[in-house]
Amino acid sequence: MRTQLRAALTVFAVLVLLVGPLPLLFAALPDARRLEWAVLGFGLYAPLVLLARWYVRRAERNERDLVRLVEDR
């Protein structure tokens, strides 16, 4: 469970670092509507997909490790 929690907290921290500063960026550039859509649509989508893929692979590996641990007993 600790490894699953560590993976979840890592994803949460990266997500906060990616999405957290965006309102400040958008407030600093009030006339850049196209920039907002470009950042949200293209600049943020790829990192979120990669982050989700990493998390799913990590969770599946943790699950396999747990099954292996239980079956060995």
Predicted model as a PDB file, atoms N, CA, C, CB and O in Angstrom, pLDDT in the B-factor column:
MODEL        1                                                                  
ATOM      1  N   MET A   1       0.820  -1.193   0.000  1.00 80.00           N  
ATOM      2  CA  MET A   1       0.000   0.000   0.000  1.00 80.00           C  
ATOM      3  C   MET A   1       0.864   1.257   0.000  1.00 80.00           C  
ATOM      4  CB  MET A   1      -0.933  -0.002   1.201  1.00 80.00           C  
ATOM      5  O   MET A   1       0.478   2.288  -0.551  1.00 80.00           O  
ATOM      6  N   ARG A   2       2.024   1.161   0.617  1.00 89.00           N  
ATOM      7  CA  ARG A   2       2.892   2.341   0.639  1.00 89.00           C  
ATOM      8  C   ARG A   2       3.370   2.735  -0.749  1.00 89.00           C  
ATOM      9  CB  ARG A   2       4.086   2.089   1.530  1.00 89.00           C  
ATOM     10  O   ARG A   2       3.459   3.920  -1.070  1.00 89.00           O  
ATOM     11  N   THR A   3       3.677   1.737  -1.570  1.00 89.00           N  
ATOM     12  CA  THR A   3       4.152   2.052  -2.916  1.00 89.00           C  
ATOM     13  C   THR A   3       3.036   2.665  -3.758  1.00 89.00           C  
ATOM     14  CB  THR A   3       4.698   0.791  -3.600  1.00 89.00           C  
ATOM     15  O   THR A   3       3.285   3.545  -4.582  1.00 89.00           O  
ATOM     16  N   GLN A   4       1.811   2.199  -3.549  1.00 90.00           N  
ATOM     17  CA  GLN A   4       0.675   2.774  -4.272  1.00 90.00           C  
ATOM     18  C   GLN A   4       0.438   4.214  -3.824  1.00 90.00           C  
ATOM     19  CB  GLN A   4      -0.599   1.926  -4.051  1.00 90.00           C  
ATOM     20  O   GLN A   4       0.160   5.086  -4.648  1.00 90.00           O  
ATOM     21  N   LEU A   5       0.549   4.463  -2.523  1.00 94.00           N  
ATOM     22  CA  LEU A   5       0.387   5.821  -2.009  1.00 94.00           C  
ATOM     23  C   LEU A   5       1.492   6.730  -2.529  1.00 94.00           C  
ATOM     24  CB  LEU A   5       0.381   5.819  -0.476  1.00 94.00           C  
ATOM     25  O   LEU A   5       1.243   7.883  -2.882  1.00 94.00           O  
ATOM     26  N   ARG A   6       2.706   6.210  -2.575  1.00 94.00           N  
ATOM     27  CA  ARG A   6       3.827   7.004  -3.086  1.00 94.00           C  
ATOM     28  C   ARG A   6       3.609   7.374  -4.556  1.00 94.00           C  
ATOM     29  CB  ARG A   6       5.151   6.229  -2.926  1.00 94.00           C  
ATOM     30  O   ARG A   6       3.889   8.503  -4.960  1.00 94.00           O  
ATOM     31  N   ALA A   7       3.116   6.436  -5.344  1.00 93.00           N  
ATOM     32  CA  ALA A   7       2.841   6.717  -6.757  1.00 93.00           C  
ATOM     33  C   ALA A   7       1.736   7.756  -6.890  1.00 93.00           C  
ATOM     34  CB  ALA A   7       2.449   5.425  -7.503  1.00 93.00           C  
ATOM     35  O   ALA A   7       1.834   8.668  -7.711  1.00 93.00           O  
ATOM     36  N   ALA A   8       0.693   7.623  -6.090  1.00 94.00           N  
ATOM     37  CA  ALA A   8      -0.421   8.577  -6.151  1.00 94.00           C  
ATOM     38  C   ALA A   8       0.032   9.976  -5.728  1.00 94.00           C  
ATOM     39  CB  ALA A   8      -1.582   8.104  -5.255  1.00 94.00           C  
ATOM     40  O   ALA A   8      -0.355  10.965  -6.351  1.00 94.00           O  
ATOM     41  N   LEU A   9       0.834  10.063  -4.691  1.00 96.00           N  
ATOM     42  CA  LEU A   9       1.322  11.374  -4.245  1.00 96.00           C  
ATOM     43  C   LEU A   9       2.279  11.987  -5.262  1.00 96.00           C  
ATOM     44  CB  LEU A   9       2.016  11.250  -2.886  1.00 96.00           C  
ATOM     45  O   LEU A   9       2.309  13.206  -5.430  1.00 96.00           O  
ATOM     46  N   THR A  10       3.051  11.160  -5.930  1.00 95.00           N  
ATOM     47  CA  THR A  10       3.940  11.662  -6.976  1.00 95.00           C  
ATOM     48  C   THR A  10       3.135  12.244  -8.128  1.00 95.00           C  
ATOM     49  CB  THR A  10       4.863  10.546  -7.485  1.00 95.00           C  
ATOM     50  O   THR A  10       3.442  13.330  -8.620  1.00 95.00           O  
ATOM     51  N   VAL A  11       2.105  11.523  -8.557  1.00 96.00           N  
ATOM     52  CA  VAL A  11       1.248  12.019  -9.631  1.00 96.00           C  
ATOM     53  C   VAL A  11       0.555  13.303  -9.207  1.00 96.00           C  
ATOM     54  CB  VAL A  11       0.209  10.962 -10.030  1.00 96.00           C  
ATOM     55  O   VAL A  11       0.457  14.245  -9.993  1.00 96.00           O  
ATOM     56  N   PHE A  12       0.078  13.349  -7.980  1.00 96.00           N  
ATOM     57  CA  PHE A  12      -0.584  14.552  -7.483  1.00 96.00           C  
ATOM     58  C   PHE A  12       0.371  15.745  -7.468  1.00 96.00           C  
ATOM     59  CB  PHE A  12      -1.141  14.309  -6.080  1.00 96.00           C  
ATOM     60  O   PHE A  12      -0.008  16.845  -7.870  1.00 96.00           O  
ATOM     61  N   ALA A  13       1.590  15.539  -7.015  1.00 97.00           N  
ATOM     62  CA  ALA A  13       2.570  16.624  -6.961  1.00 97.00           C  
ATOM     63  C   ALA A  13       2.900  17.140  -8.361  1.00 97.00           C  
ATOM     64  CB  ALA A  13       3.849  16.151  -6.259  1.00 97.00           C  
ATOM     65  O   ALA A  13       2.974  18.350  -8.576  1.00 97.00           O  
ATOM     66  N   VAL A  14       3.097  16.234  -9.305  1.00 95.00           N  
ATOM     67  CA  VAL A  14       3.389  16.657 -10.676  1.00 95.00           C  
ATOM     68  C   VAL A  14       2.192  17.400 -11.265  1.00 95.00           C  
ATOM     69  CB  VAL A  14       3.754  15.439 -11.558  1.00 95.00           C  
ATOM     70  O   VAL A  14       2.357  18.398 -11.968  1.00 95.00           O  
ATOM     71  N   LEU A  15       1.003  16.916 -10.980  1.00 94.00           N  
ATOM     72  CA  LEU A  15      -0.208  17.569 -11.474  1.00 94.00           C  
ATOM     73  C   LEU A  15      -0.346  18.975 -10.905  1.00 94.00           C  
ATOM     74  CB  LEU A  15      -1.443  16.739 -11.122  1.00 94.00           C  
ATOM     75  O   LEU A  15      -0.698  19.907 -11.628  1.00 94.00           O  
ATOM     76  N   VAL A  16      -0.074  19.130  -9.626  1.00 95.00           N  
ATOM     77  CA  VAL A  16      -0.139  20.460  -9.003  1.00 95.00           C  
ATOM     78  C   VAL A  16       0.899  21.389  -9.625  1.00 95.00           C  
ATOM     79  CB  VAL A  16       0.082  20.359  -7.475  1.00 95.00           C  
ATOM     80  O   VAL A  16       0.623  22.566  -9.858  1.00 95.00           O  
ATOM     81  N   LEU A  17       2.089  20.863  -9.890  1.00 94.00           N  
ATOM     82  CA  LEU A  17       3.133  21.696 -10.491  1.00 94.00           C  
ATOM     83  C   LEU A  17       2.807  22.066 -11.936  1.00 94.00           C  
ATOM     84  CB  LEU A  17       4.474  20.975 -10.434  1.00 94.00           C  
ATOM     85  O   LEU A  17       3.191  23.138 -12.403  1.00 94.00           O  
ATOM     86  N   LEU A  18       2.100  21.183 -12.646  1.00 91.00           N  
ATOM     87  CA  LEU A  18       1.730  21.470 -14.032  1.00 91.00           C  
ATOM     88  C   LEU A  18       0.545  22.426 -14.128  1.00 91.00           C  
ATOM     89  CB  LEU A  18       1.405  20.181 -14.759  1.00 91.00           C  
ATOM     90  O   LEU A  18       0.578  23.385 -14.899  1.00 91.00           O  
ATOM     91  N   VAL A  19      -0.492  22.167 -13.353  1.00 91.00           N  
ATOM     92  CA  VAL A  19      -1.744  22.900 -13.496  1.00 91.00           C  
ATOM     93  C   VAL A  19      -1.822  24.093 -12.549  1.00 91.00           C  
ATOM     94  CB  VAL A  19      -2.918  21.973 -13.251  1.00 91.00           C  
ATOM     95  O   VAL A  19      -2.486  25.082 -12.861  1.00 91.00           O  
ATOM     96  N   GLY A  20      -1.167  24.018 -11.421  1.00 92.00           N  
ATOM     97  CA  GLY A  20      -1.246  25.068 -10.411  1.00 92.00           C  
ATOM     98  C   GLY A  20      -0.884  26.461 -10.892  1.00 92.00           C  
ATOM     99  O   GLY A  20      -1.622  27.406 -10.613  1.00 92.00           O  
ATOM    100  N   PRO A  21       0.212  26.621 -11.596  1.00 91.00           N  
ATOM    101  CA  PRO A  21       0.611  27.971 -12.020  1.00 91.00           C  
ATOM    102  C   PRO A  21      -0.183  28.527 -13.208  1.00 91.00           C  
ATOM    103  CB  PRO A  21       2.064  27.964 -12.374  1.00 91.00           C  
ATOM    104  O   PRO A  21      -0.030  29.700 -13.547  1.00 91.00           O  
ATOM    105  N   LEU A  22      -1.014  27.720 -13.834  1.00 89.00           N  
ATOM    106  CA  LEU A  22      -1.722  28.188 -15.029  1.00 89.00           C  
ATOM    107  C   LEU A  22      -2.633  29.391 -14.774  1.00 89.00           C  
ATOM    108  CB  LEU A  22      -2.540  27.064 -15.599  1.00 89.00           C  
ATOM    109  O   LEU A  22      -2.629  30.316 -15.586  1.00 89.00           O  
ATOM    110  N   PRO A  23      -3.407  29.429 -13.698  1.00 89.00           N  
ATOM    111  CA  PRO A  23      -4.214  30.639 -13.474  1.00 89.00           C  
ATOM    112  C   PRO A  23      -3.370  31.908 -13.326  1.00 89.00           C  
ATOM    113  CB  PRO A  23      -5.067  30.461 -12.234  1.00 89.00           C  
ATOM    114  O   PRO A  23      -3.778  32.981 -13.771  1.00 89.00           O  
ATOM    115  N   LEU A  24      -2.213  31.787 -12.713  1.00 90.00           N  
ATOM    116  CA  LEU A  24      -1.320  32.950 -12.593  1.00 90.00           C  
ATOM    117  C   LEU A  24      -0.794  33.375 -13.965  1.00 90.00           C  
ATOM    118  CB  LEU A  24      -0.137  32.630 -11.648  1.00 90.00           C  
ATOM    119  O   LEU A  24      -0.703  34.567 -14.260  1.00 90.00           O  
ATOM    120  N   LEU A  25      -0.455  32.410 -14.786  1.00 88.00           N  
ATOM    121  CA  LEU A  25       0.010  32.707 -16.133  1.00 88.00           C  
ATOM    122  C   LEU A  25      -1.086  33.384 -16.941  1.00 88.00           C  
ATOM    123  CB  LEU A  25       0.475  31.430 -16.836  1.00 88.00           C  
ATOM    124  O   LEU A  25      -0.839  34.373 -17.631  1.00 88.00           O  
ATOM    125  N   PHE A  26      -2.294  32.850 -16.852  1.00 88.00           N  
ATOM    126  CA  PHE A  26      -3.402  33.419 -17.614  1.00 88.00           C  
ATOM    127  C   PHE A  26      -3.794  34.801 -17.089  1.00 88.00           C  
ATOM    128  CB  PHE A  26      -4.606  32.483 -17.568  1.00 88.00           C  
ATOM    129  O   PHE A  26      -4.216  35.658 -17.866  1.00 88.00           O  
ATOM    130  N   ALA A  27      -3.660  35.024 -15.791  1.00 89.00           N  
ATOM    131  CA  ALA A  27      -3.961  36.344 -15.226  1.00 89.00           C  
ATOM    132  C   ALA A  27      -2.896  37.362 -15.642  1.00 89.00           C  
ATOM    133  CB  ALA A  27      -4.052  36.266 -13.683  1.00 89.00           C  
ATOM    134  O   ALA A  27      -3.201  38.542 -15.814  1.00 89.00           O  
ATOM    135  N   ALA A  28      -1.670  36.916 -15.802  1.00 90.00           N  
ATOM    136  CA  ALA A  28      -0.596  37.821 -16.202  1.00 90.00           C  
ATOM    137  C   ALA A  28      -0.729  38.233 -17.665  1.00 90.00           C  
ATOM    138  CB  ALA A  28       0.761  37.166 -15.965  1.00 90.00           C  
ATOM    139  O   ALA A  28      -0.243  39.294 -18.057  1.00 90.00           O  
ATOM    140  N   LEU A  29      -1.379  37.406 -18.469  1.00 86.00           N  
ATOM    141  CA  LEU A  29      -1.556  37.695 -19.888  1.00 86.00           C  
ATOM    142  C   LEU A  29      -3.054  37.720 -20.217  1.00 86.00           C  
ATOM    143  CB  LEU A  29      -0.813  36.640 -20.766  1.00 86.00           C  
ATOM    144  O   LEU A  29      -3.560  36.777 -20.826  1.00 86.00           O  
ATOM    145  N   PRO A  30      -3.766  38.771 -19.831  1.00 84.00           N  
ATOM    146  CA  PRO A  30      -5.224  38.767 -19.998  1.00 84.00           C  
ATOM    147  C   PRO A  30      -5.688  38.813 -21.462  1.00 84.00           C  
ATOM    148  CB  PRO A  30      -5.810  39.938 -19.261  1.00 84.00           C  
ATOM    149  O   PRO A  30      -6.811  38.399 -21.750  1.00 84.00           O  
ATOM    150  N   ASP A  31      -4.869  39.296 -22.383  1.00 87.00           N  
ATOM    151  CA  ASP A  31      -5.288  39.424 -23.780  1.00 87.00           C  
ATOM    152  C   ASP A  31      -4.863  38.227 -24.642  1.00 87.00           C  
ATOM    153  CB  ASP A  31      -4.717  40.699 -24.367  1.00 87.00           C  
ATOM    154  O   ASP A  31      -4.981  38.274 -25.867  1.00 87.00           O  
ATOM    155  N   ALA A  32      -4.385  37.190 -24.026  1.00 83.00           N  
ATOM    156  CA  ALA A  32      -3.846  36.061 -24.793  1.00 83.00           C  
ATOM    157  C   ALA A  32      -4.807  34.867 -24.747  1.00 83.00           C  
ATOM    158  CB  ALA A  32      -2.457  35.652 -24.247  1.00 83.00           C  
ATOM    159  O   ALA A  32      -4.469  33.812 -24.209  1.00 83.00           O  
ATOM    160  N   ARG A  33      -5.984  35.039 -25.305  1.00 84.00           N  
ATOM    161  CA  ARG A  33      -6.983  33.956 -25.306  1.00 84.00           C  
ATOM    162  C   ARG A  33      -6.513  32.754 -26.113  1.00 84.00           C  
ATOM    163  CB  ARG A  33      -8.314  34.460 -25.867  1.00 84.00           C  
ATOM    164  O   ARG A  33      -6.731  31.612 -25.709  1.00 84.00           O  
ATOM    165  N   ARG A  34      -5.878  32.996 -27.233  1.00 84.00           N  
ATOM    166  CA  ARG A  34      -5.399  31.878 -28.054  1.00 84.00           C  
ATOM    167  C   ARG A  34      -4.291  31.111 -27.342  1.00 84.00           C  
ATOM    168  CB  ARG A  34      -4.894  32.387 -29.413  1.00 84.00           C  
ATOM    169  O   ARG A  34      -4.182  29.892 -27.477  1.00 84.00           O  
ATOM    170  N   LEU A  35      -3.477  31.828 -26.589  1.00 85.00           N  
ATOM    171  CA  LEU A  35      -2.429  31.163 -25.817  1.00 85.00           C  
ATOM    172  C   LEU A  35      -3.039  30.248 -24.763  1.00 85.00           C  
ATOM    173  CB  LEU A  35      -1.507  32.198 -25.152  1.00 85.00           C  
ATOM    174  O   LEU A  35      -2.545  29.144 -24.534  1.00 85.00           O  
ATOM    175  N   GLU A  36      -4.110  30.703 -24.123  1.00 87.00           N  
ATOM    176  CA  GLU A  36      -4.768  29.878 -23.113  1.00 87.00           C  
ATOM    177  C   GLU A  36      -5.250  28.565 -23.712  1.00 87.00           C  
ATOM    178  CB  GLU A  36      -5.943  30.633 -22.488  1.00 87.00           C  
ATOM    179  O   GLU A  36      -5.011  27.495 -23.153  1.00 87.00           O  
ATOM    180  N   TRP A  37      -5.923  28.650 -24.844  1.00 86.00           N  
ATOM    181  CA  TRP A  37      -6.442  27.440 -25.480  1.00 86.00           C  
ATOM    182  C   TRP A  37      -5.316  26.548 -25.980  1.00 86.00           C  
ATOM    183  CB  TRP A  37      -7.367  27.803 -26.635  1.00 86.00           C  
ATOM    184  O   TRP A  37      -5.424  25.324 -25.912  1.00 86.00           O  
ATOM    185  N   ALA A  38      -4.246  27.137 -26.476  1.00 86.00           N  
ATOM    186  CA  ALA A  38      -3.110  26.341 -26.938  1.00 86.00           C  
ATOM    187  C   ALA A  38      -2.455  25.613 -25.767  1.00 86.00           C  
ATOM    188  CB  ALA A  38      -2.081  27.234 -27.655  1.00 86.00           C  
ATOM    189  O   ALA A  38      -2.106  24.438 -25.875  1.00 86.00           O  
ATOM    190  N   VAL A  39      -2.291  26.315 -24.658  1.00 86.00           N  
ATOM    191  CA  VAL A  39      -1.673  25.691 -23.486  1.00 86.00           C  
ATOM    192  C   VAL A  39      -2.570  24.587 -22.944  1.00 86.00           C  
ATOM    193  CB  VAL A  39      -1.394  26.741 -22.389  1.00 86.00           C  
ATOM    194  O   VAL A  39      -2.100  23.488 -22.651  1.00 86.00           O  
ATOM    195  N   LEU A  40      -3.858  24.878 -22.811  1.00 85.00           N  
ATOM    196  CA  LEU A  40      -4.771  23.875 -22.261  1.00 85.00           C  
ATOM    197  C   LEU A  40      -4.989  22.707 -23.218  1.00 85.00           C  
ATOM    198  CB  LEU A  40      -6.105  24.516 -21.925  1.00 85.00           C  
ATOM    199  O   LEU A  40      -5.048  21.556 -22.786  1.00 85.00           O  
ATOM    200  N   GLY A  41      -5.106  22.990 -24.495  1.00 84.00           N  
ATOM    201  CA  GLY A  41      -5.426  21.946 -25.462  1.00 84.00           C  
ATOM    202  C   GLY A  41      -4.251  21.113 -25.894  1.00 84.00           C  
ATOM    203  O   GLY A  41      -4.376  19.898 -26.046  1.00 84.00           O  
ATOM    204  N   PHE A  42      -3.117  21.736 -26.095  1.00 85.00           N  
ATOM    205  CA  PHE A  42      -1.976  21.010 -26.636  1.00 85.00           C  
ATOM    206  C   PHE A  42      -0.839  20.863 -25.631  1.00 85.00           C  
ATOM    207  CB  PHE A  42      -1.471  21.704 -27.870  1.00 85.00           C  
ATOM    208  O   PHE A  42      -0.254  19.788 -25.502  1.00 85.00           O  
ATOM    209  N   GLY A  43      -0.535  21.924 -24.934  1.00 87.00           N  
ATOM    210  CA  GLY A  43       0.603  21.899 -24.023  1.00 87.00           C  
ATOM    211  C   GLY A  43       0.365  21.087 -22.768  1.00 87.00           C  
ATOM    212  O   GLY A  43       1.316  20.595 -22.161  1.00 87.00           O  
ATOM    213  N   LEU A  44      -0.882  20.939 -22.371  1.00 90.00           N  
ATOM    214  CA  LEU A  44      -1.179  20.217 -21.143  1.00 90.00           C  
ATOM    215  C   LEU A  44      -1.654  18.793 -21.404  1.00 90.00           C  
ATOM    216  CB  LEU A  44      -2.220  20.962 -20.350  1.00 90.00           C  
ATOM    217  O   LEU A  44      -1.493  17.916 -20.556  1.00 90.00           O  
ATOM    218  N   TYR A  45      -2.224  18.570 -22.551  1.00 90.00           N  
ATOM    219  CA  TYR A  45      -2.807  17.258 -22.851  1.00 90.00           C  
ATOM    220  C   TYR A  45      -1.747  16.151 -22.895  1.00 90.00           C  
ATOM    221  CB  TYR A  45      -3.551  17.311 -24.184  1.00 90.00           C  
ATOM    222  O   TYR A  45      -1.929  15.100 -22.281  1.00 90.00           O  
ATOM    223  N   ALA A  46      -0.679  16.372 -23.593  1.00 90.00           N  
ATOM    224  CA  ALA A  46       0.369  15.349 -23.719  1.00 90.00           C  
ATOM    225  C   ALA A  46       0.999  14.984 -22.363  1.00 90.00           C  
ATOM    226  CB  ALA A  46       1.459  15.838 -24.676  1.00 90.00           C  
ATOM    227  O   ALA A  46       1.136  13.798 -22.064  1.00 90.00           O  
ATOM    228  N   PRO A  47       1.383  15.961 -21.544  1.00 92.00           N  
ATOM    229  CA  PRO A  47       1.931  15.579 -20.235  1.00 92.00           C  
ATOM    230  C   PRO A  47       0.924  14.835 -19.357  1.00 92.00           C  
ATOM    231  CB  PRO A  47       2.415  16.813 -19.505  1.00 92.00           C  
ATOM    232  O   PRO A  47       1.309  13.936 -18.609  1.00 92.00           O  
ATOM    233  N   LEU A  48      -0.351  15.194 -19.436  1.00 93.00           N  
ATOM    234  CA  LEU A  48      -1.351  14.490 -18.639  1.00 93.00           C  
ATOM    235  C   LEU A  48      -1.516  13.048 -19.101  1.00 93.00           C  
ATOM    236  CB  LEU A  48      -2.688  15.215 -18.709  1.00 93.00           C  
ATOM    237  O   LEU A  48      -1.671  12.148 -18.275  1.00 93.00           O  
ATOM    238  N   VAL A  49      -1.484  12.820 -20.393  1.00 94.00           N  
ATOM    239  CA  VAL A  49      -1.584  11.454 -20.910  1.00 94.00           C  
ATOM    240  C   VAL A  49      -0.359  10.643 -20.483  1.00 94.00           C  
ATOM    241  CB  VAL A  49      -1.718  11.461 -22.458  1.00 94.00           C  
ATOM    242  O   VAL A  49      -0.495   9.493 -20.065  1.00 94.00           O  
ATOM    243  N   LEU A  50       0.817  11.225 -20.583  1.00 95.00           N  
ATOM    244  CA  LEU A  50       2.031  10.523 -20.159  1.00 95.00           C  
ATOM    245  C   LEU A  50       2.022  10.232 -18.666  1.00 95.00           C  
ATOM    246  CB  LEU A  50       3.264  11.340 -20.515  1.00 95.00           C  
ATOM    247  O   LEU A  50       2.444   9.158 -18.237  1.00 95.00           O  
ATOM    248  N   LEU A  51       1.546  11.178 -17.882  1.00 96.00           N  
ATOM    249  CA  LEU A  51       1.445  10.987 -16.441  1.00 96.00           C  
ATOM    250  C   LEU A  51       0.455   9.872 -16.109  1.00 96.00           C  
ATOM    251  CB  LEU A  51       1.023  12.293 -15.758  1.00 96.00           C  
ATOM    252  O   LEU A  51       0.716   9.054 -15.227  1.00 96.00           O  
ATOM    253  N   ALA A  52      -0.659   9.836 -16.796  1.00 96.00           N  
ATOM    254  CA  ALA A  52      -1.653   8.786 -16.577  1.00 96.00           C  
ATOM    255  C   ALA A  52      -1.091   7.421 -16.966  1.00 96.00           C  
ATOM    256  CB  ALA A  52      -2.935   9.080 -17.376  1.00 96.00           C  
ATOM    257  O   ALA A  52      -1.295   6.439 -16.252  1.00 96.00           O  
ATOM    258  N   ARG A  53      -0.391   7.356 -18.083  1.00 97.00           N  
ATOM    259  CA  ARG A  53       0.222   6.087 -18.508  1.00 97.00           C  
ATOM    260  C   ARG A  53       1.222   5.590 -17.482  1.00 97.00           C  
ATOM    261  CB  ARG A  53       0.911   6.248 -19.868  1.00 97.00           C  
ATOM    262  O   ARG A  53       1.248   4.406 -17.145  1.00 97.00           O  
ATOM    263  N   TRP A  54       2.051   6.511 -16.984  1.00 96.00           N  
ATOM    264  CA  TRP A  54       3.036   6.143 -15.978  1.00 96.00           C  
ATOM    265  C   TRP A  54       2.350   5.607 -14.731  1.00 96.00           C  
ATOM    266  CB  TRP A  54       3.919   7.340 -15.626  1.00 96.00           C  
ATOM    267  O   TRP A  54       2.785   4.603 -14.168  1.00 96.00           O  
ATOM    268  N   TYR A  55       1.283   6.265 -14.294  1.00 96.00           N  
ATOM    269  CA  TYR A  55       0.589   5.848 -13.083  1.00 96.00           C  
ATOM    270  C   TYR A  55      -0.051   4.467 -13.255  1.00 96.00           C  
ATOM    271  CB  TYR A  55      -0.476   6.878 -12.705  1.00 96.00           C  
ATOM    272  O   TYR A  55       0.036   3.631 -12.356  1.00 96.00           O  
ATOM    273  N   VAL A  56      -0.684   4.227 -14.384  1.00 96.00           N  
ATOM    274  CA  VAL A  56      -1.325   2.930 -14.618  1.00 96.00           C  
ATOM    275  C   VAL A  56      -0.276   1.824 -14.656  1.00 96.00           C  
ATOM    276  CB  VAL A  56      -2.135   2.948 -15.936  1.00 96.00           C  
ATOM    277  O   VAL A  56      -0.479   0.760 -14.072  1.00 96.00           O  
ATOM    278  N   ARG A  57       0.827   2.060 -15.329  1.00 96.00           N  
ATOM    279  CA  ARG A  57       1.883   1.048 -15.384  1.00 96.00           C  
ATOM    280  C   ARG A  57       2.451   0.776 -13.995  1.00 96.00           C  
ATOM    281  CB  ARG A  57       3.003   1.493 -16.334  1.00 96.00           C  
ATOM    282  O   ARG A  57       2.733  -0.371 -13.647  1.00 96.00           O  
ATOM    283  N   ARG A  58       2.617   1.827 -13.209  1.00 95.00           N  
ATOM    284  CA  ARG A  58       3.131   1.685 -11.841  1.00 95.00           C  
ATOM    285  C   ARG A  58       2.144   0.904 -10.964  1.00 95.00           C  
ATOM    286  CB  ARG A  58       3.406   3.076 -11.224  1.00 95.00           C  
ATOM    287  O   ARG A  58       2.541   0.030 -10.193  1.00 95.00           O  
ATOM    288  N   ALA A  59       0.862   1.230 -11.092  1.00 94.00           N  
ATOM    289  CA  ALA A  59      -0.159   0.532 -10.300  1.00 94.00           C  
ATOM    290  C   ALA A  59      -0.234  -0.942 -10.685  1.00 94.00           C  
ATOM    291  CB  ALA A  59      -1.535   1.197 -10.489  1.00 94.00           C  
ATOM    292  O   ALA A  59      -0.367  -1.800  -9.812  1.00 94.00           O  
ATOM    293  N   GLU A  60      -0.150  -1.245 -11.968  1.00 95.00           N  
ATOM    294  CA  GLU A  60      -0.175  -2.637 -12.400  1.00 95.00           C  
ATOM    295  C   GLU A  60       1.052  -3.396 -11.904  1.00 95.00           C  
ATOM    296  CB  GLU A  60      -0.260  -2.716 -13.920  1.00 95.00           C  
ATOM    297  O   GLU A  60       0.956  -4.562 -11.520  1.00 95.00           O  
ATOM    298  N   ARG A  61       2.196  -2.735 -11.914  1.00 94.00           N  
ATOM    299  CA  ARG A  61       3.413  -3.389 -11.408  1.00 94.00           C  
ATOM    300  C   ARG A  61       3.298  -3.650  -9.908  1.00 94.00           C  
ATOM    301  CB  ARG A  61       4.661  -2.521 -11.701  1.00 94.00           C  
ATOM    302  O   ARG A  61       3.703  -4.707  -9.424  1.00 94.00           O  
ATOM    303  N   ASN A  62       2.740  -2.676  -9.168  1.00 93.00           N  
ATOM    304  CA  ASN A  62       2.541  -2.875  -7.739  1.00 93.00           C  
ATOM    305  C   ASN A  62       1.584  -4.031  -7.472  1.00 93.00           C  
ATOM    306  CB  ASN A  62       2.014  -1.597  -7.093  1.00 93.00           C  
ATOM    307  O   ASN A  62       1.786  -4.809  -6.540  1.00 93.00           O  
ATOM    308  N   GLU A  63       0.562  -4.138  -8.277  1.00 93.00           N  
ATOM    309  CA  GLU A  63      -0.402  -5.221  -8.122  1.00 93.00           C  
ATOM    310  C   GLU A  63       0.243  -6.581  -8.413  1.00 93.00           C  
ATOM    311  CB  GLU A  63      -1.604  -4.995  -9.048  1.00 93.00           C  
ATOM    312  O   GLU A  63       0.018  -7.551  -7.689  1.00 93.00           O  
ATOM    313  N   ARG A  64       1.041  -6.638  -9.473  1.00 93.00           N  
ATOM    314  CA  ARG A  64       1.754  -7.889  -9.783  1.00 93.00           C  
ATOM    315  C   ARG A  64       2.702  -8.275  -8.655  1.00 93.00           C  
ATOM    316  CB  ARG A  64       2.539  -7.750 -11.098  1.00 93.00           C  
ATOM    317  O   ARG A  64       2.798  -9.448  -8.293  1.00 93.00           O  
ATOM    318  N   ASP A  65       3.399  -7.293  -8.102  1.00 91.00           N  
ATOM    319  CA  ASP A  65       4.313  -7.574  -6.994  1.00 91.00           C  
ATOM    320  C   ASP A  65       3.561  -8.098  -5.778  1.00 91.00           C  
ATOM    321  CB  ASP A  65       5.100  -6.317  -6.620  1.00 91.00           C  
ATOM    322  O   ASP A  65       4.042  -9.004  -5.098  1.00 91.00           O  
ATOM    323  N   LEU A  66       2.395  -7.543  -5.499  1.00 90.00           N  
ATOM    324  CA  LEU A  66       1.599  -8.000  -4.365  1.00 90.00           C  
ATOM    325  C   LEU A  66       1.107  -9.425  -4.589  1.00 90.00           C  
ATOM    326  CB  LEU A  66       0.412  -7.060  -4.129  1.00 90.00           C  
ATOM    327  O   LEU A  66       1.146 -10.244  -3.671  1.00 90.00           O  
ATOM    328  N   VAL A  67       0.647  -9.727  -5.791  1.00 92.00           N  
ATOM    329  CA  VAL A  67       0.182 -11.082  -6.092  1.00 92.00           C  
ATOM    330  C   VAL A  67       1.330 -12.068  -5.949  1.00 92.00           C  
ATOM    331  CB  VAL A  67      -0.415 -11.156  -7.514  1.00 92.00           C  
ATOM    332  O   VAL A  67       1.159 -13.149  -5.386  1.00 92.00           O  
ATOM    333  N   ARG A  68       2.483 -11.703  -6.452  1.00 92.00           N  
ATOM    334  CA  ARG A  68       3.659 -12.572  -6.347  1.00 92.00           C  
ATOM    335  C   ARG A  68       4.032 -12.804  -4.886  1.00 92.00           C  
ATOM    336  CB  ARG A  68       4.852 -11.962  -7.108  1.00 92.00           C  
ATOM    337  O   ARG A  68       4.404 -13.914  -4.505  1.00 92.00           O  
ATOM    338  N   LEU A  69       3.932 -11.756  -4.070  1.00 89.00           N  
ATOM    339  CA  LEU A  69       4.249 -11.868  -2.652  1.00 89.00           C  
ATOM    340  C   LEU A  69       3.265 -12.790  -1.931  1.00 89.00           C  
ATOM    341  CB  LEU A  69       4.247 -10.488  -2.001  1.00 89.00           C  
ATOM    342  O   LEU A  69       3.666 -13.599  -1.094  1.00 89.00           O  
ATOM    343  N   VAL A  70       1.995 -12.667  -2.253  1.00 91.00           N  
ATOM    344  CA  VAL A  70       0.967 -13.495  -1.603  1.00 91.00           C  
ATOM    345  C   VAL A  70       1.061 -14.942  -2.059  1.00 91.00           C  
ATOM    346  CB  VAL A  70      -0.435 -12.946  -1.898  1.00 91.00           C  
ATOM    347  O   VAL A  70       0.881 -15.856  -1.254  1.00 91.00           O  
ATOM    348  N   GLU A  71       1.337 -15.159  -3.329  1.00 90.00           N  
ATOM    349  CA  GLU A  71       1.409 -16.526  -3.848  1.00 90.00           C  
ATOM    350  C   GLU A  71       2.630 -17.293  -3.335  1.00 90.00           C  
ATOM    351  CB  GLU A  71       1.430 -16.496  -5.361  1.00 90.00           C  
ATOM    352  O   GLU A  71       2.600 -18.522  -3.268  1.00 90.00           O  
ATOM    353  N   ASP A  72       3.679 -16.598  -2.980  1.00 79.00           N  
ATOM    354  CA  ASP A  72       4.885 -17.262  -2.500  1.00 79.00           C  
ATOM    355  C   ASP A  72       4.705 -17.872  -1.111  1.00 79.00           C  
ATOM    356  CB  ASP A  72       6.033 -16.284  -2.480  1.00 79.00           C  
ATOM    357  O   ASP A  72       5.480 -18.744  -0.718  1.00 79.00           O  
ATOM    358  N   ARG A  73       3.719 -17.438  -0.384  1.00 68.00           N  
ATOM    359  CA  ARG A  73       3.528 -17.943   0.994  1.00 68.00           C  
ATOM    360  C   ARG A  73       2.903 -19.273   1.020  1.00 68.00           C  
ATOM    361  CB  ARG A  73       2.696 -17.010   1.799  1.00 68.00           C  
ATOM    362  O   ARG A  73       2.677 -19.829   2.095  1.00 68.00           O  
TER     363      ARG A  73                                                      
ENDMDL                                                                          
END                                                                             
